[in-house]
Amino acid sequence: MRTELVTTLKRQATELLADIERDRQPILITQHGLPSAYLVDVESYQLMQQRMALLEGIARGEKAVAQGRTVSHAKARQHLARWLK
């Protein structure tokens, strides 16, 4: 991954955005020697958001199973049948 200074972002924003669009590789922006932000292309960002939502759903499901908050397949079908009428 590429790292750039915040001053580079200020001076060469258009070029950095073109690089991101072309390469699809994030750029780490540092300020005062410390990580400050990542620049990523829109498509990659949206894909990451979709993946995060999916993983959060899986985590909620695993937590429900661990807490015993589950129903049998037959019971779930009964509930769904009422909704789908």
C-alpha positions as CSV (number, residue, x, y, z in Angstrom):
1,M,0.0,0.0,0.0
2,R,1.1,3.5,-0.8
3,T,1.6,6.2,1.8
4,E,1.5,9.9,1.1
5,L,1.7,13.0,3.2
6,V,-1.3,15.2,3.8
7,T,0.6,18.0,2.0
8,T,0.9,15.8,-1.0
9,L,-2.9,15.3,-0.9
10,K,-3.4,19.1,-0.7
11,R,-1.0,19.7,-3.7
12,Q,-1.8,16.7,-5.9
13,A,-5.4,15.7,-5.1
14,T,-6.4,15.3,-8.7
15,E,-3.4,13.1,-9.5
16,L,-3.9,10.9,-6.3
17,L,-7.6,10.4,-7.2
18,A,-6.6,9.4,-10.7
19,D,-4.1,6.9,-9.3
20,I,-6.7,5.4,-7.0
21,E,-9.3,5.1,-9.8
22,R,-6.7,3.5,-12.1
23,D,-5.0,1.1,-9.6
24,R,-7.8,0.5,-7.2
25,Q,-5.3,0.5,-4.4
26,P,-5.9,2.6,-1.2
27,I,-3.5,5.3,-0.2
28,L,-2.7,5.9,3.4
29,I,-2.5,9.6,4.2
30,T,-0.3,10.6,7.1
31,Q,-0.2,13.9,9.1
32,H,2.7,14.7,11.4
33,G,4.0,11.3,10.8
34,L,0.9,9.5,12.0
35,P,-1.8,7.7,9.9
36,S,-4.7,10.1,9.4
37,A,-7.0,8.7,6.6
38,Y,-7.2,6.2,3.8
39,L,-8.2,7.2,0.3
40,V,-10.1,4.5,-1.6
41,D,-12.1,4.4,-4.8
42,V,-15.9,4.4,-4.5
43,E,-16.4,0.9,-5.8
44,S,-14.0,-0.6,-3.3
45,Y,-15.5,1.4,-0.5
46,Q,-19.1,0.3,-1.3
47,L,-17.9,-3.4,-1.6
48,M,-16.3,-3.1,1.9
49,Q,-19.5,-1.7,3.3
50,Q,-21.6,-4.5,1.8
51,R,-19.1,-7.1,3.2
52,M,-19.2,-5.4,6.6
53,A,-23.0,-5.5,6.7
54,L,-22.9,-9.2,5.8
55,L,-20.3,-10.0,8.5
56,E,-22.3,-8.0,11.1
57,G,-25.4,-10.1,10.2
58,I,-23.4,-13.3,10.6
59,A,-22.1,-12.1,14.0
60,R,-25.6,-11.3,15.2
61,G,-26.7,-14.8,14.1
62,E,-23.9,-16.4,15.9
63,K,-24.6,-14.4,19.1
64,A,-28.3,-15.5,18.9
65,V,-27.3,-19.1,18.6
66,A,-24.9,-18.8,21.6
67,Q,-27.7,-17.2,23.6
68,G,-30.2,-19.8,22.7
69,R,-32.4,-17.4,20.8
70,T,-33.3,-19.8,18.0
71,V,-36.4,-21.6,16.8
72,S,-36.8,-24.9,15.0
73,H,-37.1,-25.0,11.2
74,A,-40.8,-26.0,11.6
75,K,-41.5,-23.1,13.9
76,A,-39.7,-20.7,11.6
77,R,-41.8,-21.9,8.7
78,Q,-45.0,-21.3,10.7
79,H,-44.0,-17.7,11.4
80,L,-43.1,-17.1,7.8
81,A,-46.3,-18.6,6.5
82,R,-48.3,-16.1,8.5
83,W,-46.2,-13.2,7.0
84,L,-46.4,-14.5,3.4
85,K,-50.2,-14.9,3.3
